Amino acid sequence: MKNNFTIKFISILFFSLVFFIASCSKKTDDSTGANVIPAKTLNKSILTPKKWYSQGSSFVHDLKAGGMYGTMGGTWQWKNNSDTLQIVTQSGYPDTFWKVYWNTSNEMECEKVGTFTKLLYKDVAW
């Protein structure tokens, strides 16, 4: 009787452990069974026309269609068709360069060239 109880107890313990491990494992995203994290890439086609806000709205990039920037006669363009924006914030002002690392339809990460500080931007003030 005691031996029967031990076998049942070990069986319950074993299946509980298997269930626990299975429920804690990460779900897979593809047919190979590998855990896939979507790559964050630059998608220029959904970057404009849009306003992009840094946290606290200390920086706002207003990238308008046709290469217009903001409301003060500024312009923007891709530098040599790369991942870097060349921005003139106001007519007559010097240009600045912003490297864009990745974007989605509502977020982007970029840095002003030379600052070495990546900033997250969203399409709504936050």
C-alpha positions as CSV (number, residue, x, y, z in Angstrom):
1,M,0.0,0.0,0.0
2,K,2.8,2.4,0.9
3,N,4.6,1.5,-2.3
4,N,1.5,2.3,-4.3
5,F,1.2,5.7,-2.6
6,T,4.8,6.5,-3.4
7,I,4.3,5.7,-7.1
8,K,1.2,7.9,-7.3
9,F,3.0,10.7,-5.5
10,I,6.0,10.6,-7.8
11,S,3.7,10.4,-10.8
12,I,1.8,13.5,-9.7
13,L,5.0,15.3,-8.9
14,F,6.5,14.4,-12.3
15,F,3.4,15.5,-14.3
16,S,3.2,18.7,-12.3
17,L,6.8,19.5,-13.0
18,V,6.3,18.8,-16.8
19,F,3.2,21.0,-16.8
20,F,5.0,23.8,-15.0
21,I,7.9,23.7,-17.4
22,A,5.7,23.6,-20.4
23,S,3.6,26.5,-19.2
24,C,6.6,28.7,-18.4
25,S,8.4,28.1,-21.8
26,K,8.3,30.8,-24.4
27,K,5.9,30.5,-27.2
28,T,7.6,30.1,-30.6
29,D,6.8,32.4,-33.5
30,D,7.7,30.4,-36.5
31,S,7.5,26.9,-37.9
32,T,11.1,26.0,-37.0
33,G,10.3,26.3,-33.3
34,A,12.8,29.1,-32.8
35,N,11.9,32.2,-30.7
36,V,11.8,35.0,-33.2
37,I,12.1,38.6,-32.1
38,P,11.1,40.9,-35.0
39,A,14.0,42.9,-36.3
40,K,13.8,46.6,-35.8
41,T,14.6,48.1,-39.2
42,L,14.3,51.4,-40.9
43,N,11.2,51.7,-43.1
44,K,11.4,55.0,-44.8
45,S,8.0,54.6,-46.5
46,I,6.1,55.0,-43.1
47,L,8.3,57.6,-41.6
48,T,6.6,60.6,-43.3
49,P,4.5,62.7,-43.3
50,K,4.3,62.7,-39.6
51,K,5.3,64.5,-36.4
52,W,7.7,62.7,-34.1
53,Y,7.9,63.5,-30.4
54,S,10.7,62.7,-28.0
55,Q,9.8,61.9,-24.4
56,G,8.5,65.2,-22.8
57,S,8.3,66.7,-26.3
58,S,11.7,68.4,-25.9
59,F,12.4,67.5,-29.6
60,V,9.7,67.4,-32.2
61,H,10.5,66.4,-35.8
62,D,7.8,67.5,-38.2
63,L,8.6,65.6,-41.3
64,K,6.2,66.8,-44.0
65,A,5.6,65.4,-47.5
66,G,7.7,66.9,-50.2
67,G,10.8,67.4,-48.0
68,M,9.3,70.2,-46.0
69,Y,10.1,70.4,-42.3
70,G,8.1,72.2,-39.6
71,T,6.4,75.5,-40.2
72,M,9.4,77.9,-40.6
73,G,10.4,76.9,-44.1
74,G,12.7,74.1,-43.1
75,T,13.6,71.1,-45.2
76,W,14.6,67.5,-44.8
77,Q,16.1,64.9,-47.1
78,W,17.9,61.5,-46.9
79,K,21.6,62.1,-47.0
80,N,23.0,60.1,-50.0
81,N,19.9,57.8,-49.8
82,S,21.3,56.5,-46.4
83,D,19.8,56.1,-43.0
84,T,20.7,59.7,-42.1
85,L,18.3,62.6,-42.3
86,Q,19.7,66.0,-43.3
87,I,17.5,68.6,-41.7
88,V,17.3,72.4,-42.0
89,T,15.0,73.5,-39.2
90,Q,14.4,77.0,-40.6
91,S,15.2,78.6,-43.9
92,G,18.7,80.0,-43.6
93,Y,19.7,77.9,-40.7
94,P,22.6,75.4,-40.8
95,D,21.7,71.8,-41.5
96,T,21.8,69.0,-38.9
97,F,22.1,65.3,-39.4
98,W,20.0,62.6,-37.6
99,K,20.8,58.9,-37.9
100,V,17.6,56.9,-37.9
101,Y,18.2,53.4,-36.5
102,W,14.7,51.9,-36.8
103,N,11.1,52.8,-37.0
104,T,7.6,51.4,-36.9
105,S,4.4,53.2,-37.8
106,N,4.3,54.8,-34.4
107,E,7.9,54.8,-33.0
108,M,11.4,55.5,-34.2
109,E,14.8,55.6,-32.7
110,C,17.4,58.1,-33.8
111,E,20.3,60.3,-32.7
112,K,21.6,63.7,-33.7
113,V,24.9,62.8,-35.3
114,G,27.8,63.5,-32.9
115,T,25.8,63.3,-29.7
116,F,26.0,59.5,-29.3
117,T,22.6,59.5,-27.6
118,K,19.8,57.5,-29.1
119,L,16.3,58.9,-28.5
120,L,13.0,57.2,-28.8
121,Y,10.3,59.2,-30.6
122,K,6.6,58.5,-30.9
123,D,3.9,59.8,-33.2
124,V,2.0,61.2,-30.2
125,A,3.2,63.5,-27.4
126,W,4.3,61.4,-24.4
